[in-house]
Amino acid sequence: MKTQIGIFVLSVFLAGNVFAQPKEQKQAETDRASDRTNKEKAKQVGAEAKRATKNAALTGKVKSALAADVGLKTMKIDVDSAEGAVTLKGGVDSEDTKRRAEATARKVGGVSSVHNELQVKGAK
C-alpha cells in the first residue's frame, strides 16, 4: 500500500511538472518577444536621438555662419533644420539681406535645401 501511495504521489508530481512546462515555455516565448520589441524600440529611440543631434548641429552651424556675417549678425533670424533642409524665419531690413542670409545658409556643409521665409520689414 505504501508503495502504491508513493507511486501515486510521484505520478501527480511528475504530471504537475509536465503540465507546468507549456506555461513556462509560453512565458519564455513572451519574454523573448518582449526583448525583441524592447530592442526595436531602443533602436528607434537611438535613431531619433541621432537625427535630433544632427539637426541641432546643423542649426548651430547655420546660426554661426549667419552671425559671422557683419550685415546679418544684427538681424533676428530664426533657424530650424530637419534632415538637411534649413528654414529661415524672422524679419530682415532688405531683399538684399534676405538673399544674403539664404546664400550664407546654402554654403554651410550638410545643408541640402533652404526655405527662406524671412520677411522684409522697413529699415529702422
C-alpha positions as CSV (number, residue, x, y, z in Angstrom):
1,M,0.0,0.0,0.0
2,K,2.8,2.4,0.9
3,T,4.4,1.7,-2.5
4,Q,1.1,2.4,-4.3
5,I,0.7,5.7,-2.5
6,G,4.4,6.6,-3.2
7,I,3.8,5.8,-6.9
8,F,0.6,7.9,-6.9
9,V,2.3,10.9,-5.3
10,L,5.3,10.6,-7.7
11,S,2.8,10.4,-10.7
12,V,1.0,13.5,-9.5
13,F,4.2,15.4,-9.0
14,L,5.5,14.4,-12.5
15,A,2.2,15.2,-14.1
16,G,2.2,18.7,-12.5
17,N,5.7,19.3,-13.9
18,V,4.6,18.2,-17.4
19,F,1.6,20.5,-17.3
20,A,3.7,23.4,-16.0
21,Q,6.2,23.2,-18.8
22,P,4.0,24.6,-21.5
23,K,3.1,27.6,-19.3
24,E,6.8,28.2,-18.7
25,Q,7.6,27.8,-22.4
26,K,4.9,30.3,-23.2
27,Q,6.3,32.7,-20.6
28,A,9.8,32.3,-22.1
29,E,8.4,32.9,-25.6
30,T,6.6,36.0,-24.3
31,D,9.8,37.2,-22.7
32,R,11.8,36.7,-25.9
33,A,9.2,38.6,-27.9
34,S,9.2,41.4,-25.3
35,D,13.0,41.6,-25.5
36,R,12.8,41.9,-29.4
37,T,10.2,44.6,-29.0
38,N,12.3,46.5,-26.5
39,K,15.4,46.2,-28.7
40,E,13.4,47.6,-31.7
41,K,12.1,50.5,-29.6
42,A,15.7,51.2,-28.3
43,K,16.9,51.3,-31.9
44,Q,14.1,53.7,-32.9
45,V,14.9,55.9,-29.9
46,G,18.6,55.8,-30.8
47,A,17.8,56.7,-34.4
48,E,15.6,59.6,-33.4
49,A,18.2,60.9,-31.0
50,K,20.8,60.7,-33.7
51,R,18.6,62.7,-36.1
52,A,17.8,65.3,-33.5
53,T,21.5,65.7,-32.7
54,K,22.4,66.1,-36.4
55,N,19.6,68.6,-36.9
56,A,20.7,70.6,-33.8
57,A,24.3,70.6,-35.0
58,L,23.3,71.8,-38.5
59,T,21.1,74.5,-37.0
60,G,24.1,75.7,-34.9
61,K,26.4,75.7,-37.9
62,V,23.9,77.8,-39.9
63,K,23.4,80.2,-36.9
64,S,27.2,80.6,-36.6
65,A,27.6,81.3,-40.3
66,L,24.9,84.0,-40.1
67,A,26.4,85.5,-37.0
68,A,29.8,85.7,-38.8
69,D,28.4,87.9,-41.5
70,V,28.6,91.5,-40.3
71,G,25.4,92.5,-42.1
72,L,23.4,89.6,-40.8
73,K,24.5,89.3,-37.2
74,T,22.3,92.1,-36.1
75,M,19.2,90.6,-37.7
76,K,16.9,88.3,-35.7
77,I,16.8,85.2,-37.9
78,D,15.4,82.0,-36.5
79,V,16.9,78.8,-38.0
80,D,15.3,75.4,-38.0
81,S,16.6,72.3,-39.7
82,A,15.4,68.8,-40.4
83,E,17.3,66.2,-42.4
84,G,19.4,68.8,-44.1
85,A,16.5,71.2,-45.0
86,V,17.0,74.5,-43.3
87,T,14.2,77.1,-42.7
88,L,15.0,80.7,-42.1
89,K,12.3,82.8,-40.4
90,G,12.2,86.3,-39.0
91,G,12.5,89.9,-40.1
92,V,15.2,91.5,-42.2
93,D,15.8,95.1,-43.4
94,S,16.0,94.5,-47.2
95,E,15.7,92.0,-50.0
96,D,19.5,92.0,-50.3
97,T,19.8,90.9,-46.7
98,K,17.2,88.2,-47.2
99,R,19.1,86.9,-50.3
100,R,22.4,87.1,-48.4
101,A,21.1,85.1,-45.5
102,E,19.8,82.4,-47.8
103,A,23.2,82.3,-49.7
104,T,25.1,82.1,-46.4
105,A,22.9,79.2,-45.2
106,R,23.3,77.3,-48.5
107,K,27.1,77.4,-48.1
108,V,27.1,75.5,-44.8
109,G,28.1,71.9,-45.2
110,G,25.2,69.5,-44.7
111,V,22.5,71.9,-46.0
112,S,20.6,70.2,-48.8
113,S,17.9,73.0,-49.2
114,V,16.9,76.4,-47.8
115,H,13.4,77.5,-47.2
116,N,13.6,81.3,-46.9
117,E,10.6,82.6,-45.0
118,L,12.3,85.8,-44.0
119,Q,10.1,88.9,-44.1
120,V,11.4,92.2,-45.3
121,K,10.5,94.9,-42.8
122,G,11.1,98.6,-43.2
123,A,14.5,99.9,-42.1
124,K,14.5,101.5,-38.7
